[in-house]
Amino acid sequence: MRRIQELGEYVMTVKHGFAIVIGGTVGFGVGGALLGLLLGVFAPGYYRTMFRHTEGADFTPVELGVGLGLTQGVIVGAIIGAVVVLAVAISQAQRPR
């Protein structure tokens, strides 16, 4: 294994795989929450249009935007991170040793 690393090829460990998935989840979650916040602040009509039955309820577009953006970002980040780890694992498994 040391010889492979000396040649500059990447060997993924379980720790690296977890870091990729967790990093993607956190990064996309924060990005989604920020985008939802921006939509809630600067375009609150978007959420009022998407959720029409909000007239009588305590409806806060900013809270809805942050919540939806966070959950969607976390889901997308976890999926993308898992796909990246899977792709690297398949690539490494097919390499001749």
Number of C-alpha atoms within 10 A of each C-alpha: 8 7 8 11 10 9 8 8 11 11 13 12 10 9 8 12 18 14 14 18 20 17 15 23 24 17 16 24 25 19 19 24 25 17 18 26 23 15 20 21 15 12 14 17 13 13 19 16 10 9 11 8 10 14 9 6 7 7 14 14 22 20 15 18 23 23 17 18 23 24 17 17 25 23 17 17 25 21 15 17 22 19 13 16 20 13 12 15 15 11 10 15 10 8 7 5 7
